[in-house]
Amino acid sequence: MLNHGIGSWPARRSRAAGARAAVVHEGRSATYRELDERATRVARVLEEHGVRRGDRVAYLGANRPEFLEAMFGAALLGAVFTPFNTRLARAELEVLAADSAPALLLADADRGADAEALHRAGLVGGYLTVGTAAGGEHGPRALEPAVAAAPSGALDRPVEHDDPFLLLYTSGSTGRPKGVVLTHGNVTWNCLNSIVDTDLAGTDTALVSAPMFHTAALNMLCLPVLLKGGRLLLEERFDPERTVDLIEREGVTVTFGVPTMYERIARSPRWPGADLSGLRLLLCGGAPVPPPLIESYMRRGLAFVQGYGLTEAAPGALLLPVADCAGKAGSAGVPAFFTDVRTAEPGPGPSEVLVEGPNVTPGYWNRPDETAAALRDGWLHTGDAAEVDADGYFRIVDRVKDMYVSGGENVYPAEVEAALAAHPDVLECAVVGVPDDTWGESGAALVVPVPGRRPEAEELRGFLAERLARYKIPAAFSYGGELPRSAVGKIDKRALRSRLAGA
């Protein structure tokens, strides 16, 4: 087989377990053999629409089988799969499309208006719709008829581990989205880390209700499970009651979520009587699991596998094993098996976290200066600070950059500040993350209004809703005559955070 990349996985798995169930969605199940055939047909459709090796294939949609089929299909051609965050506003999608220049966009049918707008603006070469809403499966731009008519014979193109596989967008400290390039090798080694460190098995049934456009759900759960030959249950949205139903009815053994998702499950009226005996792995990321939540699950005989990662590491860097869930609460764990992690300054006290290994990105898309700044002397400089205890366990204590995490989503204050400052009644503003019992952290903004004006918080929220995803909009707005600044005139974010934490 010439294709040594991830696009070949369905065919390779089919050789030994072609009849085994691979993907279940809305009651419909597809085997590995069927996944292989569908991915091959999608690859041929992509090729018919002009996609060539190295081209970007964007995807804007929920957790559906077509997401995986498009990903594997693009990988069969040596194209680069580029999933867009479905929570972004159209203006934000335009920025991503302008940067990545996709040859083709696949979009859920109910996002057809966004796809058409991006196409009319010349930001994508073309688009096809997925699903039945807004025009149906058989419209002129529908994917399904083209897939049904495409040849199903084997397609084998040369792809190596060093070839780019994914282009995933994450905002930088400037608030501008950056495309992180992940190669086939990066993601393969991350999957091996996940399998080795969590003991995933080919008999596992994984519930996927966290969005696959995020690297954690895709690379820490979906792809490792498919590599092992397990079964994926794809859910287009998270619902705690339905989660309990699926765990009981479908024999779910492993799932992934952020702490907020697990908190909502524990608050469900189904929780006290739910049969959770089949669950054996609760993967959690995005933020540390609060000790009370750990205790709630441990009373049900369940423990979390926690970790620390970032898109640039595909994403796994540190992992806290189940055995340490309670005893090392608050720790991010130890380095993943094939990955090395250290701090920039050895010894006591916090220092920047550095990561090295075959799962680390070769760089940012068309950003040579930022690539050089992040990758120095063979190590990825994460921008996060940690302390390391005597046992070698890392504890993330602060962020070198100002980014905060709200409900598992990265939020970059500079981006929010730029949007807020565009309001005609805002003279200056600053945004920080503050503790939030529900979301881990939420945004708090200090606004210096134009003299004689004072825009109300609801007006500012409405203004931002037209420009930013909802999770980026600050939960609290405060007003002042000036921003706190250091002696050299820079905004003092530490003082601001202290001021707004109780606002």
N, C-alpha and C positions, 0 to 999 in steps of 0.2 A: 504494500500500500504506500503510495507516494505521499499521502497526506498524513503527517505525523502530528497534526494539531488537533484542537478540540473538536473541529468539525467532523473528524473521523470517529468520535466516541460512539454515536448511535450504531454505526455499522460494526464497530469492534464489539460492542456489547451484544449485538444481535447474533454474532457468531456462537456465543455460548448460552444466551438466554433471550432469544428473539421473541418468544411467546410470553415472556414475563411482562406484567403491567409496568409501564413507565410513568405515565402521566394521567391523572384523573382531574376532570374539570366539569362542573355542573352535571355530574352523574355519568359523563361519558369517559370511557377508559381507552387509552391507546397503549399498545405494546411497544417494546423497543424496536421490533421490526417495522411497525407502523410509523414510529417516530423517525426512523431512518429513511423510510420512503417519503414521508412528508417533507423532511428537511431537504432531501435531494430534489424533490419537485420545486420547493420554494427556491432553492439555489438556481435552478434553471429559469424560473420566473424572474429572479433578480438579474440574471445574465441577459435575458430577453429585454429587460428595461435598461440595459447599458451598464450594469454594475461590473466592474473589473477589479482585478487584484489591487489591493491598497485603497480602493474607494471606501467611503463611509456609507453605511446603511443605518439610518436612524430609525428608532422605534418610539412611538408615543402611545402608550397604552397600558392597560391593567395586566394583572397576572393571568395570562391566557396561554394555551398551548402554542398559539402562533408566535408568542414572544420567543419561546425556545426554538421553534422551527426556524424562525428568521435568524436567530443567533447562530444556530448550527449551519443553516444554509449559507449565510454570509461567510462563516468560517471555512466552509468547503471550497469557496472561491478565493480564499485569501483576502476577502474584504474585511473591513473593521466595523464591528457592531457597536452602535452608539445609541444607547437608550437614553431618552430624555425623561426628566422628572415630570410626572403628570400633574404635580401640584403647582407648577410654575405658571405665571401669567403669560399671555401671548408675547408681551414685550420681552420677557426673559427668554422665551423660546427663540425669538428672533436673534438674540445675542448668541445663543448656542449654535443655531443653524448657520449664522454668518461666520462663526469661527470654524466649524467643522466641515461646512460645504458638502452636505450629504448628496450622493448621487441619487439616492432614493429614500423616501420617508414612508414607513408603514405606520398607520395610525388607526386606533380604534374608530369605528364609524361615527361615534358621537363626538369625536374630535376632528371630524372632517372639515369643519369651518377653519380650524387652526391650520390644518394641512394645506387647504386651498390658499389661505392667506400667505403662508410661507412660500408656497409655489409661485403665486402671483408676484411676490416680492423678489423672486429670483434667488431665494436662499436655499432651495432644494431643487434637485434636478427633475424630480417627479414624485408622485405619491400614489399609494394604494391604501384602501381602507380594509379594516378587519372587523368582522362581526356583522350584526344585523340592524343596528340602529341607523337612523338618518340616511336612508337610501337603500338599505338592504344588502344581502350578500351578493346580489347579482347586478349591481349598478356598474356603470362603465369603468369605474376605477376600483372595483372590488377585487380583493386578492383571491378569494376562493375559486371563482371560475377559472382563473388563470392557472391556479395550482392543479385543479382537476384535469385540465387539458395538457399539462406539462408531462414530458417523458419521465418515467420512473427508474430507468436504468441507472446503474452505479455511476457516480461522478467522482473521479479521483484526480485532484490537482495537487501539485507539490506545495506543501506548506510545512514550515519548520517551526521549532519552538521559539526561535528568535523573532518570528514575524509578529506584527501587532495583531491583537485579537479584539480588544475592547478599547473604546475611548469613553471614559467616564468623567463627567464634569463635576468639579468641586470648586467652590469659591476660594479665592486666596485672601491674604490679609488686606489686600487693597479693595476687596469686594468684587473684583472682576472674575468671572468664571474661568477656571483653568481646566483644560482637558488633560486628564491623566491617561497616558498610554500604558496599557497592560498587554504583554505578549502572551502567546499561548503557553510559553514556559512559565511565566510569572503565575498564571492562574493554575496551571497544572501543579506546580510546587505548593501553592497555597492549599489546593485540594488535598494533596498528600499530607500536609501539616494537619489539616482538619481531621482527616481519617485516622492518622496516627494518634493524635492527641485526644480525640473524643471517642474512638472505637466505633465509628459508624460501621454498619453492617449492610450486606446486600439484602437482608430481610427487613430492613427498616422501612416504615411508612412515615414520610415527613409531611407535616402540614406547613404550607407556605402561604401565610396571610400577610407578611410584611412585603412591601413592594420590591419586585425583582429589579427595578431600575437602580436600587441601591446595591452597592458591592457586597454588603454583609449577607443579605438574603440570597443573592445570586451565587456568590463565591464561597460562602461558609456553609450553605445548606444545599441549594439546588444542585450545583455541579458536583460536589462531593458525593451526594446521594446517587446521582445518575452514574458517576464513575464506578461506584460500588454495585450498581444494579438494583437499587432500591426503588421505591414507589413515591411519587410526588402527588400530593393533593393541592391543587392550585385554587386559591381563593382570591377573588378580585378585590375584596375589602375585608378588613378585620371586624369581627363581631364576637364579643365574648360568649354569648349564649350558643351561637353556632359553633364556636370553637369547642365548647364542651360536648356538643352533639357529635361532632366529627371525631373527637378523641374516643368517645364511647362506641360509636357505630362503625368507624373505619379502622379501629385498632392503631391509632396514631402512636408512634413510639418516640418521635423526635419533632421538635419545632423550634423556631427562632422568633424572638421578639425583643423589643426594647422594654425597659422596666414598666413604663406606663401600660403597655399591653397586658403584662402579667398582673399588674395591679387591678386592672379592670376585670380580668378573669376571676381574681380572688374576691372581688366585690359582687360578683354575679350571684343571684339567688340560687343558681344551680350548684354553686361551689360546695356547700356542705355535704350534699348527697351524691356528687358526681363520682363516677367510677374512673379514676385516673390511674388504675393499677398497671395499664399497659405502657404508660409514659416512662421513658428511661433517660432521655436527654432533653434538658431545657437549655437551649443556647440563648445567651443574652448578651447584647452589646449596646453601644450608644451612650451608656452612662453606667456607673456602678449601681448594683442592686441595693436598695436601702435595707438595713438589717431587719426591720420589722417584716418586710416582704419575704426575706429569706426565711424568717421564722415561720411565717404563715405556710409556706410551701413545705418546709421541713416537717411541720406537724402532719402533713399529708404524705410524708415519706418521700418527698421530692427535693432535689437540690439542683442548683444552677451550675452551668458551665459558663463562666464569665470570661471576658477577654478585652483586650485593647487593640485597636488597629486603626488604620487609615487607608483611604483609597490607594495611596501610593505604595502600600504594601500588600495590596490585592485581597483582603485588607489585613490578614492576621499577623500580629507581631507578638503579643503576649497572651497567655491563656492561664486562667485560674481553674484548676481541675475541680471536679465535683467534691473530692475528698477535702478540699480546702475551702469550700463554699462558706462555711460558718467560721472556722478558725482563722481564716485570713480575710474576713469581710473588709471591704474597702480597698483590697489589693487588686491590681490588674493582672497579677500572676507572674509566670516565668516565661522566657522566650519559647515560641513555638519550635517544634522539633528541628526543622531544617533552617531556622532563622536565628540570627544573632542580634542581641539588643544590649546596648550599654548606655551609660550616661556620658555626656561630654566631659565632665569633670569628675574623676573618681573621688570617692570619699564621702563623708557625711554631708547632708544638706541637699536640696533639690538642684538638679542640673538637667539640661536638655536631653531628651531621649533620642538616641541614634539607632537606626535599624539597618542591617545588612543581610542579604540573602538572595536566593534565586527568585523569590517572590516580589522583589522590589522593582518598581517601575524603572525603565530606562530614561524616563523624562516626561516633560509636559509637551503637549501638542503645539508646535510652532512657538515655543517660549524658551529659546536657548539660554537667555540670561537667568530666568527663574529656575530652569533645570540646573544650571551651574551653581546657583545659590543653595538649592536643596540637596544636591548630590555632590558631596565634597569628600575627597580621599576615600571613595568607595562606600561611604555611609550616607544614608538618608537622614537629614536633619528635620525632625518632625515638628519643631515649634512647640512641643509640649515638654513640661518639666516633671521629673519624677525623683523620688527617693528610693533607695534600694536597701532592704533590710539585711540582716546577717545571713538569712537563708537564701538570698538571691531573688526575693520577690519584690517586684516593682510596685510602687504606689504613685499614681499620677496626682500631683499636688497643685498644679497651676498650669496655665497656658502662657507660653512665651508670646504668642499672638493673642488677639482679643476674641477669637472665635468662641462661641458658647454652643451648647447642645440642648435643644428644646424638643422633648419627645422623640429623641433619636435623630433629629434633623440638625445638621450643622447650620448655624446662623452667623453671618459675618457682619459685625456692626458697621463697618465702613460702607457696605452696600445699602444698609437700611438708612444710615445717616445721609447718604447721597440722595436717596429718594425723598426723605423727609425734608431735606434742605431745599428741595425744589418747590415746596409749598410757598406761595407768595407772602404768607404771614409769619414765616419762620426765618429769623435772622441767623441763628446758630442752633446746633443741636449736637447731642452725643448720646450714644446708646451702649448699654452694657447688659450682660446677662446676670440675673440675680436668682437666688434659690426659689424654687417653686415646688410645692408639695405634690402637684399633679404631673408636671412635665419635666421635673428635674431642674430645669432652668427656664426662665422666660425673659423676654426683653423688657427693659425699663429705659425710658427716654427722658432726658432733660432738655427742654425746649426753651430757647431764648427768643421770645416773640419780637417781631418788628415793633418799634415804639408805637404805642397807641392801639395795638391789635393783640388779641389773645384767642387763637383758634381753639375751639373745644376739642376734647380728645376724640369724640365720635367723628368729627369732621376730618381730623388727621387720619384716623383709621380708614375712613372711606377713601381718602386721597391715596393712601398707601395700597389699599386693596386693588386699585387699578394698575399698580406697578409692581407689586410683589406678591409672592405666595403668602397665604394666610399665616403660616407658621412663623414667618419673618416679622410680622407686624407686632410691635411692642404691646405687652399686656397692660403696661402702666405708663402714663405720661405725667411728668412734673414740669413746673415752670420756674424760671429763675431769671435774674438780671444778667448773669454771666455764667460761663462754664468754669469749673475749677481747673487751674492751670499750674504747671510746674514753674520753677524759676526760669527755665529757658523758653517758656511760653507754650509748651505742649499740653494738651488736655490730660489732666491727671485722672486716668481711668480707675486707679485704685481708690482715690478719694471719692470719685463719682459713684463707684459700686457701693462703697460704704454708706454714702448718703442715700442712695436709692433702694438699698436692700429692704428697708422697712416701709417704703412708700406705698 
